[in-house]
Amino acid sequence: MLVDLQIFAAPRITLRPLVPTFPCFANIVVSLMEKPHIDFGMSISGGDVMSIPGLYRFVQETIKKQVANLYLWPQTLEIPILDESTVAIKKPVGILHVNVVRAHKLLKMDLLGTSDPYVKLSLTGDKLPAKKTTVKRKNLNPEWNEKFKLVVKDPQSQVLQLQVYDWDKVGGHDKLGMQLVPLKLLKPYENKEFTLDLLKDTNLIETPNKKPRGKIVVDLTFVPFREDSTKFGGTSEGYGRKESGIDIVSDDEVQEGAGLLSVVIQEAEEVEGEHHNNPYAVLTFKGEKKRTKMMKKTRHPRWNEEFQFMLEESPLHEKIHIEVMSKRKSFSFLSKESLGHVEINLSDVVHNGRINDKYHLINSRNGVIHVEIRWKVV
């Protein structure tokens, strides 16, 4: 039995994003500024198990390490206060170009005095999976020169997280070190090289005689989206497919180049299945599939979920396919069924920068889906 549990921690609490609806913020975001101190006892049949020599310290350090991995800044715990569907999604403002150049003098983690390093990189506040470099086998001074693109929503508050790991065939991968780069250090369009000392963690309390963990070199460039990327014909908004009321320009006048395609699946109305109504939406674009969360027992699901695609050229002649599905929780022959689908031509999005429409679902009696699509050029 667990007895006398005490936890001492220095939390950082942020209320974000601010919204016009009471209580005026959507989430409570909590992170720890240092590893927590945890003290407890464990009693079995009247005896204190933690009195066994070495066990108390081992258990305490293990718990502290696991909690720190989850919640030590910049890792966060987000506690939602308002329904996600009522909160406006923060729009992307640019692309962070990251070139992971090299690392040197990394820690020796393998028995033969080498390591198999790779780098994971991500932005704080981004729920997408972290991007990874390739693994450099048996190399303490790896050269990568691998380039990545990350979508930026708030350059004043977001931080680039760099984590170097030693790849292991069996078991978990050992962390060699990590570093953070606040995006507010970057000027738009300016390439900047950083040579960073790798740290054990983000504990703000300096440890005397800390062990050197090597260095990592990265090139960073923040490229904002063009402010005039939505100038052609304004914005397309309405109900159903648009064929009039838009200033159509020729394909030759469309802004070329790489950009970000953002698709926000807002909600659906009057979707009804024959056997169950647990709707979710499946988005297919250029062979890649993404899906929303499932909403239970409703004909009017509100998802408000955003999906992003980094493209090397404008999707002028491309289409997006969205299908609303329903899934039964239990296993059965009729576990899935389609509630309707739609194909959206992206030419209007490229010409106008944004469309915000409702579409009648094909193979649905009265079903309608509300989709917002944006195209931003870098």
N, C-alpha and C positions, 0 to 999 in steps of 0.2 A: 504494500500500500504506500502510495506517495504521500509524504508528510512535509510540513514546513517549507512549502515552495515559495521562493523569493526570486524576483527578477529585477535587476537594476539595468536600465538602458537610457541612452541619450537619443531620443527620437527627433526626427525632423518631420514636421507635419505641414503639408501644403493643401490648400483648398483650391481646386481647379477642375474644369474651367469655370470662370465666373459667368453666370447666366442671369437673365432678367426674372427668372421664376424663383419664388421662395423655396429653399433657404439661400438662394443666390449663388450656390456652387453645386457642381454635379458630382464631384468625387472628393473623398478624403484620401490623400496620398501620403503614406507613411514610409519613411526609411530610417535606418539606424546610422548614426554618425561614428559609432565605434562598436566593437563586439560587445554583446551584452554579458553581464555577470549573472550567472544562474546558480542558485544555491538551493539544495533540497535534501531530504532524507528519504530512504526507502526501507520500510519495515516489513519483514516476513516472519510470521510466527513469533513476534515480539522482539526479533533481532534486527539490528540496523545493518542492512546489506552494504551500505556505503562505507562501513568501517573496515571493509576488506582492504588491505594495503594496495595502493595503486589504482583501485577500481574507481574511487570517487573522482580523482583527477582525470582519468581516461574518459569517463562518461561525461563529465563537465566540459572538457575540451571538445569532445565529439559534438555535443549539442551546440556549443558556441559556434563551431565551424559550420554546421549545417544551417543554423539560423542566419549567420553572416552571409553565406552563399546566396540565401534567398532575399535578404532585406538590408544588407549593408550598402549604403549609398555608393553608386547611383541606382542599385536595385531598389524596387519599390513594391509596396503592397497597396493596391488601389481598392478602396471601399466605395462602391457606387451608392450614391444617395438618391439620385433621380433616375428614372427609367431612361435607358440609352436612347430609346426612340424619340424622346422629347428634347434631346440635347443636340444642337447643331454640330456637325462634324467640322473640325478645323481643317481648312483647305491647305494643300501643299503650296509652298511659295518658291521652291527651287530644288536643285539637285546638288548633292555633295559628291564630288568626284574624289575617290580615294585610291591612291596608288600605294600599296604595301610594298615598300622597296626592299628592305632587308632587316636582319637583326644580327647582332654579334655578341659574343661572349655569354651565350645562354647557359643556364644551369645544366649540369650533367645528371641525368635522371636514370639512365640505363646502366646495367652492370658493367658494360664495356667502356663506360666513361663518355657516352654520347647521349643525344636526344633525337627525337623525331618530331620537330616542331611544326605547328601550323597556327594560323591566326584566325580568331573569330572577331567580327566587327559588327556593331549595331549602334543605333541611335536611341538614347533614352526617350521614353514615351512612344516608342514604335513597337507594336505588337507582332510585327512580322518576324519570322525566324532569322537568326543571325546569319550573315554571309561568312563564308570560309575560304581561306586560301588552300592550296594543295599542301600535302605533307612532304617535308624535306627529310629524307631518311638519313640518320646518323650524321647530323650536321649541327654544330653549335654556332655557325656563322652563316645561316641560310640566306640566299638571294631569291626573292620572289618576283618582284616587278609585276605584280598582278593588280589589275584595275577593277574597281567596283563603283556602282552608283547607288546612292541612298537618297530617299525622298525626304526633304526637309519641310517641316511645318512651322517651326518656331526657332529661327537661328539665334535668338537672344537667350533662350533657355535650354535648348537641346545640347546634349553632350555626346561626342563620339566615344564609344567604348571599344578599346582594343584589348583582347585577351589572348595570350600566347599559351598554347597547350603542348604537352608531349603526348603524341599519339601512342596508344598501347593496344596491342591486338586483343588482350584479355583484360577485362575490368575497366574501371573508369580512367579517363585521361587526366594526367597530372597537370595542374596549372603551373606554368613556368613564371608567369608574371602578367601584369596588366597596367594599363595607363588610360587616362581620360584627356580628351581635348574639347574644351568648350567651343562651340561654333561661333560664339561672339568674338573670338580672337581672329576670325577670318574676315577679310574684306571681299566684297563681291568681285568675281572674275580674277582675283589675284591668287596665283599659285604660291603656296607656302610649304616649305619643307620643315618637318619637326623631327628632331633626334631626341628620343625620350628614354629616360631611365625606367626600366621595368620595376614595378612595385609588387609586393606580396598581395596587398589589398588596398582598399581606400580608407583604412583606419587613419584618422587625422592626428592621432597621437604618435609622434615619432618614436621609433624603437632604437635605442642606442646600439651601435655596432651592428646595424642591420646588414644582412648578407647581400652583396651585389648580385643582381639577377640579369644583368646584361642590358642592352639597349635595343630599341626598335626605331626604324626610320620610315616615315610616311610622308607622302606628298598629298596635300589637300587643296581643293579648289571648290568654292561655293559659287554656283551659277544660278542666279534667280531666273524665274520664268520671265519671258518678255511681257511687258505690261500691255502691249498692243496685240497680243495673241488672240484676243476676242473681238478685234475691231471690225471684222467682216460681217456686216449685216446685223450686228447686235446679238441678242440671245433668242433662241427658239424656245418658247414656252407655250404649253397648251394641252390639248387633249387629242390623242390619236396622231397619226403620221402627218407631218407638215409638208404641204406641197405649194402653199401660197402664203403671201405675207412676209416672205423672207427675201432680202436682197441677195440674190444668187450671184456669185462671182464665178469666173471660169476657173478650171483646174490649174491653169498656168499662174493664177494670182495667189494661189494658196501658199502659205508660208511652209517652206520645206525644212527638213532637218529633224533631229531627234526631239523627243518630248515625252510627256507623261499623259497617259490616258487614264482618267479616274471615272469609275462607274459606281454610283451610289444607288443601291436598290432600296427605295424608300418603303413602299408598302404595296399591298394588293387588296382588292375589294371583290366581294362576291365570288370567291373561289370555293368550290364545293366538290368533294369527292363522293364516289358511290359508297365507299365503305368506311372512310375515316377522314378527318380534317385536322391534320397536323402539318401545315404547309411549311416548306422551305423552298428557296430559289436556287437553281443551279445555273451559273453563268459560264458560257463556253466562248472563248476567243482564241483563234489561231491554234486550236488543239489543246489549249490549257483550260482546265476546269476549276472553278471556285464555287463555294456554296455558302449560303447564309446559315444562321442557326435555325433550328426548327421551333415553330410556335405551336403550342398544344391547343387542340380543340377550339379553333377559331376559323371563321371565314373571312376575317379582315386582319391579316397579319401585318404588323408594323416592324420592319427590320432595321431600317436606317443604317445599313452596313455598306462600307466603302471598299472597293477593290481597285488595285492599281496595276498598270502595265507600263513598263519602261520600253519605249520603242525607238528604233534607229531612224525611222522615217514616218511620215504622217500616214494614218490609216484611212486614206481617202477612199479606197475601193474595198474596204473591209466591212464585215458585218459582225454583230454580237448576237448570240443566241441565248435567250433566257427562258428557262422552263421552270414552272412552279410544280413541285412534287409534294406528295403527302406520304408519310411513312408511319406504319403501325409499329408501336414499341415492341410488341410481342412477335415471335417468329411465326409466320404463317405463309401460305401460298400467295395471298394477296397483300403482302407486306408493303408494297410500294405502288403508287399509281400517279399518273400525270394529271394535273389540274389545268393544264393549258400552257402554251408557249408563244413566243414572239421572236422575230428577227428584226434587229434594228440596224439600218444602214448608217454608217458613220460619216458619210459625206457631209451631212448637215453640221455635224459636230466639228469637223475640220474647218468648214467655211465660217462657222459662227463662234467657235470656241466653246460653246456650251449649249446643250438642250436640256429641257426640264419638262418632260411630257408624260402623259398617261397613255397606255397602249391596251387595246382590246386583246385578250388572250385567245389565240387560235385553239379550237377544240374545247372551248369553254362557253357555257351558255351566256353568262353575264360577267365573267371574270375580267378584271382590269388590273394592270400593274403600273406603278408609278416609278419612273427611273430618271435619274439626273446623270448626265455624262458631260465631262469636261475634257478638253484637249489643250494642253499648255506646251508651248514650244520653248526650248532652251537655246 
